[in-house]
Amino acid sequence: MVSMMKNSMHTALLSLLCFLLVVKGAQGQNLERISYNNPDLVSDLGVGLWAWPLPMDYDQDGDNDLLVSCRDVPFSGLYFFENKEGTAFPAFEPPVRIGDPIKDIQMSMVDGKPRFLKPGEELLGLTAMESKKLFDPGIFGELHEKIRFNQWKYVDYENDGDLDIIVGIQDGADYGWDNAFNEEGVWVNGPLHGLVYLLENEGGTYQMKGKIEAGGKPIDVYGAPSPNFDDYDNDGDLDIICGEFLDRFTWFENVGTRENPRYAEGKFLMKDGDTLKMDLEMIIPVSIDWDQDGDIDLVVGDEDGRVAFVENTGRKDMGMPVFEHPKYFRQKAADLKFGALVTPFSVDWDDDGDEDLICGNTAGHVGFIENLGGGENPIWKNPVLLTADDDIIRIQAGYNGSIQGPCEAKWGYTTLSVADWNHDGLKDVIANSIWGKIVWFENVGSRGKPQLTAAKDVRVDWEGTPPKPDWFWWTPEPKTLATQWRTTPTAIDWNEDGLMDLVMLDTEGYLSFYERKQEGGRTILNPGERIFYSVNGTYDRKNNKLNDENGPLQLSEALYGSSGRRKLAFGDWDGDGDIDMIANGINAVLWENVSTSEGKVYFEFKGDLSDEKLAGHTTSPTLVDWNKDGVLDLLLGAEDGFFYYLRNSH
């Protein structure tokens, strides 16, 4: 183990240099990952989408470091965050990529040393990927139709001196995942299941012993069980703490003995009278005495790539161990990041003469990232969560706001633009989200000192009931705008008449022009018109190709959870005096504005702006001119929450 770790560290810098944080673009251009360029700054520790932490003393210097596996695009890898301060809550060194990511990897502490399992086998190293077969994992595929989490760990279950295996399984067959709300907004499919199995070591071979029970029935948490066996209450036996697909921890007390465990019905961990929760979801908890004070803590990965320390206080309340609220680790700032699936919009938010970023993300926040100067290589401050009426903006699905069901309750997927929506001289924020409801946050501050009020509905002068996508279970309020989820609402004076219009997808995924008009002394927003046409086919996002038919430009033809998801930016990309469109793709695709005739705007699909894949889910483009040469360049927010810059070759 020590030799493996030293060899990995020797190759780490070379691996990092090879990774370069730069990806090759088309025509010799580069997509460059953007740095904070702020050497004294400390930021949230983070990898890309979804952190699987492996807390351990990786460099054998007596303190705990952090490895994190991340299978995201493009921030894919196994990363080492070194603890040089020797404390329980250091500013970690920036991440060093030491190898490829490892799907479903779980760490078990055995005799004080880390051991690593993935389904059916033990890894003998983290980079060479040598392994030892333990048990055929195919049996779980026979037992469950739809496995997403398959988590294997060692534990001496009955204290007989050998290592048994615990397996955590998420089965999503009952859940089904998509479009299962009735007209009252009740999910009619089943829940996610999070089950825990025992494979008992009998003379060196493993035997399936079935599901572990608690309170007289099989353990079944809400998906993603991440089972951990440790003595959390310091009474000499092993309890269980499970995570879930959402944000809570369930404690199962061992009310038997160390040799003959028997588990009580699960209880959610509590703090200060409330259920202890992580900030986001898809949590991955790992047991370890992180602060080396003699009790067992949790180190927990979150969906947005952050990792938190959940400290065991050593106290008990009503017999239950008490843990502190999650405290997210920090690192020396390296690459600029704002959550996951970040959606930037470039604008001089504080009116100081340079371009800042206003961003959404999966958590449903709206963040301000201030540009401190630096020209083409801006110096950035840490993201600040914007507030409205003094409350942090956070749009979330809750139980029934996501077409993909209640397991997405903590996601918001904010995507936005910034413009003077009410024509009062101040910049407002116009936002869409997981709900598909278009809202705006009015700026009631002053120039250079923006201050937002609570969200208001964007109003459209509909005749009758507002339209909505067929699969929305809820009915929009009169005059409101409800359309496909997770797609950019672009506030822009498209027809240059001095009134702020809206360009975005309509309920069927067609790019539409919502025109602002003055009528009878009031300003109204007209229903969307399909004035945008394709001259060479409609783009099929799912298959990254053009369909044959021409006609009104339909950017999202899919239904239900696959609908929407289009991120758009508008500007004169090719310098010919008209407004082109950049849309998300594997990186970004260009739709060139080629003509306008009889009120119709014709776009020609020009394809990807790079050969490099930045998206598993999506990217989000915005146009910038950091070097102030009058040519618009591209900044992409990626799935991993980082930002990528492409100089315009025009």
N, C-alpha and C positions, 0 to 999 in steps of 0.2 A: 504493500500500500504506500509506504513512504517513498519508495523508489518511483512508483507510478506518479505520485504527486510531484516530485522534484522534476521528473522528465517533462511532465505536463507544463510546469511553470517555465522551464527553459524554452519550450516551444511556444509559449503563450504570446510573447511579443511578436514573434514571426507570424503566428496565426493572425494576430490582430492587424499587422501590417498588410498581410495578404487580403484580409477582409476589407481594409482600407477605409471603411465607412464611405466609400465612393462606388457607385455602380455605373457601368458603361452605358452610355446612351447612343442613340442613332447619330449617324453622320459625324462621328468623332466627339460628340458632346458627352458631358458627364452629368449624371444625377448625383449631387453631392449632399450627404447628410449634414444638416446644419448644426453647428456647435453653438453653445452658449457664448463662447469667446470671452468668458468672464472668469478668470483663473481663481479668484478668491471666493467664488460663489459655492454654496452647498445647496443641493437640490434633493428632491425625493429620489431614493434609489429605485431604479426600474429597468426592466427588460421590455420586450415588446408585449404583444397581447398574450396574457395568461402566464403567470409565474408559478413554476414548480420548484420550491426551495429545497435545498439540501444543506442544512446548517451543520458545520463541522469545523474542526481545526485543520483546514486543508493544508496549510504550509507548516504544520507541526511546530508552531512557535508558542503554544500555550494559551492562545485565545481562540475564540470562535470566529471563523470566517463564514462566508456565504457563497455557495454555488447555487445557480438558478438555471434550470432547463427551460428553454422557450422554443416552441415549435412554430413560431409565427413567421409570416412573410412581411418584410425581408429580414427581420431581426431574429434569425434562426440560429440557435446554437446553445452550447453549454457555457455559462459565463461564471467567472471567478471575481468576486468582490472581496478584496483583501482588507482585513481589519489591522491597520498599522498602529492604532491607538491603544489596543489592548483593553478596551472597555466594552461594556455590554451594549452601549448605544453610541458607536463611533460614527464619524463621517467616513464611510468606506471609500476606498480607492475606486476610481471608475472601473467599469466592467472590462475584463479581458476574456476574449473568446478562446476557450481551451479545447473545444471539440464540438461535435454535432449534438443536436438535441436528442434526448432519449424519451420516447413515448412511454407514458405511464410509469416513469421511474419513481420508486419509493425507497426511502432510506430507513434502515433499522439500526439502532445502536445495540451492539452485542458485545458484552464485556468492555464497554467504553469505547468501542471502535465502530465506525460506520460500515454497514454492509448494504449493498444495492441490489434491488430486485426489480425485474419487470415481468410481465406475465410468463410464468412457466420456467423462469431461469434466474440465476444469480449472475450479476456482472462481476467479473474478476478485475476489471479496470473500467475507468470512465471514458477513456479516449480510444483505447485499442479495441474495445468492444468484445473482448474474450468473455465467454460465459460458460456456466455449468447448468445443464438441464436439471430441472427439479421435478416437474410434473406437467403432464399434457394439459395446456390451458383450454383445449378444445371442448372439454366437458361443460364449460360455462357457456359456450356457444350453443350447445345442445339444450341447456336449461333456460336460456334467455334469448329472445329474438333480436333485441335492439340494445346492445351493450355500447356505452360510450366511455365509461370509466371502468378500468380493470386494474385494481391496485393491490399489489402483493407485498406482504411484509413478513419478516421473521418475528417470532416471539416464542418463548418457552411457556406455552399456554398453561400447562398443569404442573410446572416446576419439577419436572422429572429429569432435567439436565440435558435434554436435546431440543433442537429448534423445530418448532412447528411453523406452519404458514397460515397467515390470515389473509383472506382475499375480500376486497371491497368491490362490489359490482353495482353499477348503475344500469337499470333496465328501464328503457323508455318506451316499451311496447304499448303499455296502457295509456301513456301520455299522448303519443301520436304526433305531437309537436305543432300542428298548424291548423288554424281555422276551425275551432271547435267550441266557440261561444254561442249560446242560444240568444234569443232576442232580448233577454233580460241581462245579458252579460255574464252568464254563469258558464263556467267551463264544464262541458259535458263529457269530456274524456277523463281518464284517470290521472293520478299523480305520477310524478317520477318516483321510482323505487330505488332506495339505496340499501343494499343487503350486505351482510357480512358472513363469510363462510370460514370454516375451520378445516384445514388439511393437517391431520395429525401425523407426526413422525412416529412410525412404528418400525423400529429396527433399521432405520436408514431409508425406508421408502415412505411415501406419503399416501395417506388414505383419506378420501373425502368423508367428512363427518357431518356435512350439511350446514344449515344456517345456524348461527349463534343466536340464542334467544335471550330476551331481557323482559322481565315482568310476565313470563309465561307465554311469550309470542316472539316470532323472529324479529330481530332488529330490522327496522325499515325506516330510514330517514329519507328526507326529500332529495334523493339523488346524491351522486358524488360523495360516498360515505367517508373516504379517506380515514379508515379506522386507525386509531392509535391506542396502544395498550401500555399503561404506565400507572404508577402509584401516585395519582394526583392529590389524594387526600392524606398521604403519609401515614396509612394505617397498616402497611406491610403486604398488601395484595395488589393485584393489577386491576384497575378500572379501565373503562373504555371512554375515549372522547372521539366522536365522529364530527366531521364537517357536514356539508350538504351543498346542493347546487346553488342555493341562495346564500345566506349570510350568517347563519347561526351555528352554534356548537351544542351538541347533545352529549351529556354526561350520563354514563351507565355505571352506577356504583356496583362494585363487587360485594355482595352481601353474603357470599360464601367464604371460601378460604383461598389461600394462594394455590393449594394443590387441587381443590375442587371448586373452581369458580362458579358462581351463580350471580346473575346480574339483575338488578332492579330495573323497573321501567325507567326509560330515559327521561331526563329533565334538561331543559335548556339552561346553559350557563347564564348566570345573572350578574349584574353589576348595578349598584345604586337603585335597586328595585325594578330595573328593566332588563329585558333580554339582551345579553351581550351580542353585539353584531359587528361584522366587518363593514367597511364603507361600500364595497361593491359585492359581486357575487362570483360564482365558480371558484370558491375558496379551496385552498389546499393546505390544511394544517399538518404540521410535523412536530412531534414531541421531542423535547430536549431540555436539559437544564441549561438554558442559554446563558443566564447570568451567573451560573456556577455558585448559587447560594443554597443548594441542597434540595430545592423542590423543582418539579417538572413544569416547564413553561411550554408555550406553543409559539412556533414560528410559522407564519401563515402567508401563503401567496394569494394574490388577488388577480381578478380578471384583467386589470389594466397594467399589469406588469410590476406593480409595487409589491413589497413584502413587509409584513408587520410583525412586531414583537408583542405577544400577548402574555404578560407576566403573571405567573402564579404568585399571589401575595403570601402564600403560606397560611392564610387564615381560612376559616370555614364559616359558613352561614347556613344554619339549619342543616348541618352535616355536609353541605356542598362546598367544594373548593371555590375560592373567590379569585377571579382573574381580573386584572386591570383592563381598561379599554385598549383596543389596538393602538399601538404607537408605530407609525410607519418609519422604516429605516431611511437614513439619509446617506448621500454619497457626495463626493467632490464632483461638482457639476461638469458634465462632459457634453453630451449631445442634447439639444433642445427637445423637450417632450411635454405633451399634455394628454395624459391618459392613454386611451386606445381609440382607434378609428377617429383620429383628430380631424376636425373640419375647420381649417383656417380661413379667415377673411382679412386681407391686408388693408389697413386704413390708418390714418394719423389720428388715433383715438384721443390723444391728449393734446393735439394741436400744437406740437412743439417742432414741427417741420420734418419729421421722419415717419416712416411707415411702421406702425405697430401691428400686432396680430390680435384679433378677436376670434376665439375658437370655441367650437362645441366638441363633445366627445361622447363615448358610450355611457358615461355616468349621468349624462343629462345636464352637465354644468355649462356655463358660459364663462370663458376665461379671457383675461387681458394679459398679453405678454408684451411688456414695454421694450421698445427699441431705444437703447441708450446712445446710439450713434455708431459710427464705424463704417459708414458708406456701404460698399458692396459686401462687406463682412460685418454685419451688425453685431453689436454687443447687446445681449439680452438679459433682462431680469427674470426672476422666477415667475411663473404664471400666478396671477391673482384671480381668485374666483369673484366674479362680478355679483353684486347684490342688487335687488330691486326692493324698494321700500325697506331697506336695511336687512332683508333676508337674503341669504345666498340663493342665487338662481339654481334650481335643480328640478328639471322636468323628468318625471319618472313614469313608467307604465303602470305601476301598482298592479293590483290583481288582474285587471282586464283591459289594460291599455295597449297590449301588444297582441297582434294577430297570432303570434306564435305561443301565446298562452301565459299562464301565471308564473311559470319558471323564469320569465324575463322581467319580473316585477321591479328590479332595481336599475334597469337600463332606461336610458332616455334618448340616446342617439341624436343629440341636438346638432342641427346644421343651419347655417344662418348667413345673412348678409347685413351690412351696415350702411345706412343712408338716412337722409333727412326725410323721414316718412311723412311727417305732418307739416313740412315746409316752414318750420320756425327758426331755421338756421343752426340747429343742433343735430348731431348724429344720433339716430336711434338704432335699435337692434331688431331685425325681423327674423323670426325663427320658426323652423319646423322641427319635428321630433318623431319619436316612436309612435305617437298618437296620430300623426297626420293632420293635426290642428295647426293652422298658421296664426301665430300671435306676434305682437310687437311690444317691445319695452321702450316706453317713451323716456327720452332724456329731458329732465326738467332742471338740469344743472346750469352750467354756463360754459362758455367756450374755454376749453382746456381743463375744465373740472366737471366731467360728465357725472350725472346722477340719474339713475334709472328708477322708474316706478314699476309696480307689479304688471304682469303680462295682461295685455288687452287683445281681444280678438281682432284680426284683420277683417274688415267689413267689406262685403261685396254687395252690389245692388242687384241681388237676385230677384227674379220674379217667381214667387212661390217658394217651395221648400228647397233649401240648398242641396245640390247634388253631393254624392259621396261615393266612394268605391263600394261595389256591391257587397263586399265581405265585411264592411263595418257593421258591428252589431248595434252601435249607438247612432242616434240621429243628431246631426249638427243643429246648433241653435240657429234661429232665423238670422239671415244676413252674414253668417260666418263662412269661413273658407276651410273645408276639410277635403284633403286630397291624398295622394299616395305618400306613404310614410318615408321618412329618412331621405328626402330629396330637397335640394337647396331652393329656398325661396329668394330669388334675386330681385332686389329692389333696384330699379334702373330707369332713368328717363329715356325709354327706348326710342320714342318718336321726337325727342328733343323739343318738347313744347313747354318745358319748365315745370311739369308735373311728374311726380315720381310714380312710375308704373311698377308692375310686378310681372316677371317672366319666370315660369316654373311649369312643372307637369300638372296636367289636369287629372281628373279621377280615373281616366283610362290610359294615362301614361303619355299623352301627347304634349309636346312642348307648346305652351299657350301664352298668349299676350293678354294680361289683365290691364286694361288701359284706364288711366286716371282721367277724369273729366270734371269740368265745372258745369254744374247744372242748377239753375234756380238759386244761385248764391251759395251753393254747397259743393264740396268736393266729394266725388263718388269714385268708387272702383268698379269698373264694368266687369261682367262675367268674362271668362277667358275665351279668346278666339284663337283658332288654330291657323295662325298666319305663317308659320314656319314650315318649310317644305324641304324635302331631300331631292337632290338631282341624281343621286346614284344609289338609292336604296335606303332602307331603314336599318339602323344598327341593332344587332342581336347581342345584348350585353352578355348573356349567359354563355354564348358560344363564341364571343369576340369575333363576329363576322357581320357582313351586310346581308340582309334579306333582299330578295329580288325586287319587291314592289316599291314603287315610288309613291309620293303623295305626302300628306301631312306628316310631320316628323314625330314618330312615336318612339320615344326613348326607353320606354318600359312596357313591354307587351305581356309580362308575366302577371300571375295572380297571387293573391294571399301573401304569404310571407316573402315570396320572391319578387313582389311588386316593388315599385319605387326604387329606392337605393341609388338614385342618380345625383351626383354632385357636379355642379356646373359653375363655370366662370366665364365672363364675357369681357372682351376687349379686342382691340385691333392688333392681333397677334402678328399678322404678316405685313403691317405697315402700309396698307393700301387705302386707308381712310374709312373703312367700314368695321362693323363689330362682328368678330368671329366668336366662336364658342369652343371652350375647352371642357371636356367631360371626363369623368372617371373611366378608367379601363384597367388594363394590367398595370399601367402607370397613368397615362392620360392620352386621350384621343382628340384630334383637331377636327372640328367641323368648320370649314372655311365658308364665310359669307361671300357668295359669288355673284348674286344679283338680287334686285328688288323690282317687282313688276306687279302692277295692279293690286297693291296692298299686300303682296306675298313676298316673304323673304326666303331665298333659296340658299341652302347650305350644301356643300359638297364634303363628303366624308373623306378625310385625308389619312386616317389611321393613327397608329400609336406614335407618340413623340419620342419613344425610346424602345429599345429591345428588352429592357430589364423589367422583370415582374416585381411590382411593389405591393400587389394586392392579392389577398385570398378572398376577403370580403369586398373592400372598396378602397379607393383613394379619394382625396378631395382637393381640387385645384383652386388656387387663387393666383392673381397676376400681381407682380411687384416690379418696381423700378428702383432698386436699392442704389445703383450706381448713377442714377439720374441722367441717363443718356437718352431718355425719351423713347427707349425700346422696352416693351413689356417682356419681362422674364417670368418663368413659372416657378411657383412654390407649391409643392404637393404635401398635404398631410396624409400620412400612410396609416395602414391598419395597426402598425406597431406603435403609433403615437408619436413617432419622430417626424421630422420635416426634411424634404428633399428638394433641392434647388436645381433648375435647369436653365442655363443661359439660352436666350433666343438666338437661333442661328440666322434669322432674317436680318 
